Amino acid sequence: MAREDFEILSVAVDLQGPEVVKPYVEGTTFTTVVDTENKLSSLFQFKIVPNGIFVDENGTIRLIKQGFKVTEKTHLDAVKQLLDEKVEKIELEDSYYSPPSQVEQVQIQLAETKYKLGMQYLKNEQKEDALKELDEALQLDPDNFLIRKQRWYIRHPEKFTDKIDTDWQQTLLKQEREEEAKKNGELDCGPEGCEIPGTSQ
């Protein structure tokens, strides 16, 4: 029988702050905190959401999964095994992550710096300067869907109210990927479009 003495903590990565997050957590029974500075994603090098981290009572990470889904049986089974104390640690395959080279690591660090600068510009209501830094951050780290999505939110906040328009995101992602592919000389979207990271079943 699974242990019941555990807590769920949700972390919303959203530079717009708590007011934007509130509609999505109404009616939930667990605590949600808001990471407006992308600190958690930077710490674990997450490039998409949602993600799952299982931490035991001693603060030891027993499971970390980029692209964690509560609808995915293997993900839920992993958590149940940890709660039942059948295993000490579980590693699930991560198709979104590959260790960066030294050059890529420098680019990622520079992208994070530009992201933080963009957030500071946004706090100072300098929207165009913020978008310039985020656009440059994405050029340095094009697989970072969190940066990409924050740019979308600033430019098109109406697409993120009430219900998030994933069809619109799919279309925009395809357009952006095609533009990026032209610059790089390689197209990476198939005939059915581009997969939005973290949303495939």
C-alpha positions in Angstrom: 0.0 0.0 0.0 1.3 3.4 -1.0 2.3 5.9 1.7 0.0 8.8 2.1 2.3 11.1 4.0 3.5 13.0 1.0 2.9 16.5 -0.4 2.4 17.8 -3.9 4.0 21.2 -4.7 3.3 22.8 -8.0 5.7 25.4 -9.5 4.3 27.6 -12.2 7.0 29.0 -14.4 5.5 32.3 -15.4 7.2 35.7 -15.7 3.8 37.5 -15.6 3.3 36.5 -11.9 0.7 35.1 -9.6 -2.4 36.9 -11.2 -1.9 35.0 -14.4 -1.5 31.7 -12.7 -4.5 31.9 -10.4 -7.2 30.8 -12.9 -5.3 27.6 -13.6 -5.0 26.6 -9.9 -8.5 27.3 -8.7 -10.1 24.3 -7.1 -6.7 22.5 -6.6 -5.9 21.1 -3.1 -2.1 21.4 -3.4 0.2 24.4 -3.0 1.4 26.3 -6.1 4.3 28.7 -6.1 5.2 31.0 -9.0 8.7 31.1 -10.4 8.9 34.4 -12.3 12.6 34.2 -12.9 12.8 30.7 -14.5 15.2 29.6 -11.7 13.9 26.0 -11.4 14.2 25.5 -15.2 17.7 27.0 -15.2 18.8 24.8 -12.3 17.7 21.6 -13.9 18.2 22.7 -17.5 14.5 22.1 -18.3 13.5 23.3 -21.8 9.8 22.4 -21.6 6.9 22.1 -19.1 5.5 20.2 -17.3 8.2 18.4 -15.4 8.2 16.1 -12.3 10.6 15.9 -9.4 10.2 13.4 -6.5 12.1 14.5 -3.4 12.2 12.3 -0.3 12.0 13.5 3.3 15.8 13.9 3.5 15.9 16.2 0.4 17.3 13.5 -1.9 16.0 13.6 -5.5 14.6 10.1 -6.3 13.0 10.9 -9.7 13.4 13.8 -12.1 11.5 13.7 -15.4 11.3 16.4 -18.0 8.0 16.2 -19.7 6.3 14.5 -16.8 2.5 13.8 -17.3 -0.1 12.7 -14.8 -1.8 11.0 -17.8 1.2 8.8 -18.6 1.0 5.4 -16.9 4.7 4.8 -16.8 5.2 8.2 -15.0 2.5 7.4 -12.4 3.8 3.9 -11.9 7.2 5.3 -11.2 5.8 7.6 -8.5 3.8 4.7 -7.0 7.0 2.6 -6.8 8.8 5.3 -4.9 5.8 5.8 -2.5 5.7 2.1 -1.9 9.4 2.2 -1.3 9.9 -0.6 -3.8 12.9 1.3 -5.4 15.3 3.9 -4.2 15.5 5.8 -7.4 14.0 5.7 -10.9 15.4 7.1 -14.2 12.9 7.6 -17.0 13.9 8.1 -20.6 14.1 11.8 -21.5 13.7 12.4 -25.2 13.9 16.2 -24.7 17.4 16.3 -23.1 20.8 15.6 -24.5 23.9 16.8 -22.7 25.2 20.0 -24.3 28.8 20.4 -25.6 31.1 23.0 -24.1 30.2 25.5 -26.8 26.5 24.8 -26.4 26.8 25.2 -22.6 28.3 28.7 -23.1 25.4 29.5 -25.5 22.9 28.2 -23.0 24.4 30.3 -20.2 24.3 33.4 -22.4 20.7 32.6 -23.3 19.9 32.4 -19.6 21.5 35.8 -19.0 19.6 37.4 -21.9 16.4 35.8 -20.5 17.0 37.4 -17.1 17.8 40.7 -18.7 14.6 40.4 -20.7 12.6 39.8 -17.6 14.1 42.8 -15.9 13.2 45.0 -18.9 9.6 43.6 -18.7 9.3 44.4 -15.0 10.4 48.0 -16.0 7.6 48.0 -18.6 10.1 48.1 -21.5 8.3 45.5 -23.6 10.3 45.9 -26.9 13.6 45.7 -25.1 12.4 42.6 -23.3 11.3 41.0 -26.5 14.7 41.8 -28.2 16.5 40.0 -25.4 14.2 37.0 -25.5 14.5 36.7 -29.3 18.3 36.7 -28.9 18.0 34.2 -26.1 16.0 31.9 -28.3 18.5 32.2 -31.1 21.2 30.9 -28.7 19.0 28.1 -27.3 16.4 27.3 -30.0 15.2 24.1 -28.2 14.2 26.0 -25.1 10.4 26.0 -25.4 10.0 28.0 -22.1 11.8 31.0 -23.7 9.8 30.6 -26.9 6.5 30.4 -25.0 7.2 33.5 -22.9 7.8 35.5 -26.1 4.5 34.3 -27.4 2.7 35.3 -24.2 4.1 38.8 -24.3 3.2 39.3 -27.9 -0.2 37.5 -27.8 -1.6 37.4 -24.2 -5.1 36.8 -25.5 -4.0 33.3 -26.6 -3.2 32.4 -23.0 -6.4 33.5 -21.2 -9.3 31.2 -20.2 -8.1 28.3 -22.3 -4.6 28.0 -23.8 -4.8 27.8 -27.6 -2.6 24.9 -28.4 -3.7 24.8 -32.1 -2.5 28.4 -32.5 0.8 27.4 -30.7 1.2 24.5 -33.2 0.8 26.9 -36.2 3.1 29.5 -34.8 5.7 26.9 -33.8 5.6 25.6 -37.4 6.1 29.1 -38.8 9.0 29.8 -36.5 10.7 26.5 -37.1 10.4 27.0 -40.9 11.9 30.5 -40.6 14.7 29.1 -38.4 15.3 26.2 -40.8 15.7 28.6 -43.7 18.4 30.5 -41.7 20.1 27.2 -40.8 19.5 25.4 -44.1 17.5 22.6 -42.6 13.8 21.9 -42.1 13.0 20.0 -38.9 9.2 19.9 -39.1 7.3 17.0 -40.8 4.3 17.3 -43.2 2.0 17.2 -40.1 3.7 20.1 -38.6 5.9 20.5 -35.5 5.3 18.8 -32.2 4.8 21.2 -29.3 7.2 19.9 -26.6 5.4 18.4 -23.6 2.0 18.1 -25.3 2.3 14.8 -27.2 0.4 11.8 -25.9 
